[in-house]
Amino acid sequence: MKQRSGQTACGYDAREHLAVVQALCREVQGATSALAANQLGELQRSIARQEALCAGLEHAMQRAAGMTAPPNLDSGGGRTLEHHVHAAHCRLTELNQLFAGLLRRCMRSAELLARHYQASCSRLEPSQSHVGNLHTWSSEV
């Protein structure tokens, strides 16, 4: 049985693996941009695409688990395909850490806003006339 360059006997395709990891990098960058710009719809779509890519990558990794050692395939330019896959995984780790940091800051900001809102609401007494007016106004809009 003839195999493509980059593919092992168990069906593990290192080039496909590299392409998926690179696509994940792009999606994490897109999710980071969407989060920073408060584009929640795009953030949700990006996360859904990331989940699909991760599922495909997990399946490929399970197929590769039967291998005794990953192949040392030359991708041209003197670097092995294994080196490119490793570099892509390192980049993905960096991007995930950046996204996690931004997400933590966003959560902190949301918590601060929630506390501020609670403190503002607790200072208002329900019997004050402007509370009812605000509610009526907001429900008419």
C-alpha positions as CSV (number, residue, x, y, z in Angstrom):
1,M,0.0,0.0,0.0
2,K,1.5,3.3,-1.1
3,Q,1.3,6.3,1.4
4,R,1.5,10.0,0.9
5,S,4.6,11.8,2.2
6,G,3.9,12.7,5.8
7,Q,1.5,9.8,6.4
8,T,2.4,6.7,8.5
9,A,1.1,3.1,8.2
10,C,-1.5,3.7,10.9
11,G,-3.1,6.6,9.0
12,Y,-1.6,9.5,11.0
13,D,-1.0,12.4,8.6
14,A,1.5,14.8,10.1
15,R,0.8,17.4,7.4
16,E,-3.0,17.3,8.3
17,H,-2.1,17.6,12.0
18,L,0.0,20.7,11.3
19,A,-2.8,22.2,9.2
20,V,-5.3,21.7,12.0
21,V,-3.0,23.2,14.7
22,Q,-2.4,26.2,12.4
23,A,-6.1,26.6,11.9
24,L,-6.6,26.4,15.7
25,C,-4.0,29.2,16.0
26,R,-6.0,31.4,13.6
27,E,-9.3,30.6,15.5
28,V,-7.8,31.5,18.9
29,Q,-6.4,34.8,17.4
30,G,-9.9,35.5,16.0
31,A,-11.6,34.7,19.3
32,T,-9.1,37.0,21.1
33,S,-9.9,39.8,18.7
34,A,-13.7,39.2,19.0
35,L,-13.5,39.2,22.8
36,A,-11.4,42.4,22.8
37,A,-14.0,44.0,20.5
38,N,-17.0,42.7,22.4
39,Q,-18.2,40.8,19.3
40,L,-20.0,38.1,21.2
41,G,-21.5,36.4,18.1
42,E,-18.2,36.1,16.4
43,L,-16.6,34.8,19.7
44,Q,-19.3,32.1,19.9
45,R,-18.8,31.1,16.2
46,S,-15.0,31.0,16.7
47,I,-15.3,28.8,19.8
48,A,-17.6,26.4,17.9
49,R,-15.0,26.2,15.1
50,Q,-12.3,25.6,17.7
51,E,-14.3,22.7,19.2
52,A,-14.8,21.1,15.8
53,L,-11.1,21.4,15.1
54,C,-10.1,20.0,18.5
55,A,-12.4,17.0,18.0
56,G,-10.8,16.3,14.7
57,L,-7.3,16.7,16.2
58,E,-8.2,14.4,19.1
59,H,-9.4,11.7,16.7
60,A,-6.1,12.0,14.7
61,M,-4.1,11.8,17.9
62,Q,-6.0,8.6,19.0
63,R,-5.1,7.1,15.6
64,A,-1.5,8.0,16.2
65,A,-1.4,6.5,19.7
66,G,-0.7,3.1,18.3
67,M,2.6,4.3,16.8
68,T,5.8,3.4,18.6
69,A,7.5,6.6,17.6
70,P,6.4,9.5,15.4
71,P,8.0,9.6,12.0
72,N,10.9,12.1,11.4
73,L,9.6,13.4,8.1
74,D,11.5,16.0,6.2
75,S,9.3,18.9,5.1
76,G,11.9,20.6,3.1
77,G,14.4,23.4,4.0
78,G,16.2,21.0,6.4
79,R,13.5,21.1,9.1
80,T,11.5,18.1,9.9
81,L,7.7,18.1,9.8
82,E,7.8,17.1,13.4
83,H,9.7,20.4,14.2
84,H,6.9,22.4,12.4
85,V,4.2,20.6,14.3
86,H,6.0,21.3,17.6
87,A,6.5,25.0,16.7
88,A,2.8,25.2,15.8
89,H,1.8,23.6,19.2
90,C,4.1,26.1,21.0
91,R,2.4,29.0,19.2
92,L,-1.0,27.6,20.0
93,T,0.0,27.4,23.7
94,E,1.1,31.1,23.7
95,L,-2.2,32.2,22.0
96,N,-4.2,30.2,24.5
97,Q,-2.4,31.8,27.4
98,L,-3.0,35.3,25.9
99,F,-6.7,34.5,25.4
100,A,-7.0,33.2,29.0
101,G,-5.4,36.4,30.3
102,L,-7.8,38.6,28.4
103,L,-10.7,36.4,29.5
104,R,-9.7,36.8,33.1
105,R,-9.5,40.6,32.8
106,C,-12.9,40.7,31.1
107,M,-14.4,38.6,33.9
108,R,-12.8,40.9,36.5
109,S,-14.3,43.9,34.7
110,A,-17.7,42.3,34.6
111,E,-17.5,41.5,38.3
112,L,-16.5,45.1,39.1
113,L,-19.4,46.4,37.1
114,A,-21.8,43.9,38.8
115,R,-20.6,45.0,42.2
116,H,-20.9,48.7,41.3
117,Y,-24.5,48.1,40.0
118,Q,-25.4,46.2,43.2
119,A,-24.0,49.0,45.3
120,S,-25.9,51.6,43.3
121,C,-29.1,49.7,43.5
122,S,-28.8,49.2,47.3
123,R,-28.5,52.9,47.8
124,L,-31.9,53.5,46.1
125,E,-35.0,52.9,48.2
126,P,-37.8,51.2,46.4
127,S,-40.2,53.9,47.5
128,Q,-38.4,56.6,45.5
129,S,-40.6,57.8,42.7
130,H,-37.9,57.9,40.0
131,V,-37.4,54.1,40.2
132,G,-40.9,53.4,38.9
133,N,-40.4,56.0,36.2
134,L,-37.2,54.4,35.0
135,H,-38.8,51.0,34.8
136,T,-41.8,52.4,32.9
137,W,-39.5,54.3,30.5
138,S,-37.3,51.3,29.9
139,S,-40.2,49.0,29.2
140,E,-41.7,51.4,26.7
141,V,-38.5,51.5,24.6
